[in-house]
Amino acid sequence: NQKGFSYDFLYSYAGYRYNPGMGFEMIDDFQGFRGIFGYGWFPEEKALIRYHRISITGYNLWNTYTGQQETTYGEINWHLEAKKGFSGNIFSAWHREDLTDTLTLGADQAYVPPGRYSFTDISVMYNTSNSNALSASLLADAGSFYDGWKVSFSAAPMLNIGSGFDLGLTYALDVVNFPARNMKFTNHIVGTRGLLTLTTKTSFSAFVQYNTAVDKVLTNVRFRYNPREGNDFYIVYDEGLNTNIMREIPALPHSSGRTILLKYTYTFRF
């Protein structure tokens, strides 16, 4: 329910022999429960905020093969929507992770040794109204992180130029520090995204991203032709470019991989 009390329950299972193929499983060999309880309300007409919602989320995951506990998570979230179109979230989360093996972070920039860790963080998200020519999504997060601490920030402004062209930028910053082990790193990810609608049937999109953790520029360019609803033809170009070819011996190639893909989809009824 959007108004009043609401709830949601989920049970998930993925056995150790399960191979998703497409890679859409963030973790493997797990089972667990998740529950969400919420309460939403609409204030009086004169209020600036149109809608409020408070929710509590918790989940517990363990390994299907060994039966060992892996992850426990709890979160309390306050979501609000304003009459002028902007929205936001403030949420605090508690994590408990049981690591049976060393966890590598970034591009081998740091690691966390096996053990049990409990840590908390607080996050603030703000989204401007999409009805404006210039809109943006902002997210800030800070708190403890395993046996250290982490501060993250991301921004995604979007500029709508007329009815056929959207241009967006993305920026993400992660500062991770483990003072007790004298280990820290900082990562920057910068990207740009564009969408050009040529006609009602054709469009052209591009996404370019630079990641300081791996010294690489990733490029994705896509042309789409939609002759009618349910039918699509795509031409996709992907390439990764190494910006620091001397970081390994022997020297890396300038291109880490290049793909040109043709794809056609057809939807039919029977």
Salt bridges, closest charged atoms under 4 A:
ASP8 OD2 - ARG34 NH2 2.24
GLU81 OE1 - ARG50 NH2 2.32
GLU81 OE2 - HIS79 NE2 3.01
ASP98 OD1 - ARG96 NE 3.74
ASP98 OD2 - ARG116 NE 2.68
ASP121 OD2 - HIS95 NE2 3.05
ASP141 OD2 - LYS150 NZ 3.41
ASP147 OD2 - ARG181 NE 2.68
ASP232 OD1 - ARG224 NE 2.65
GLU239 OE2 - ARG258 NH2 2.79
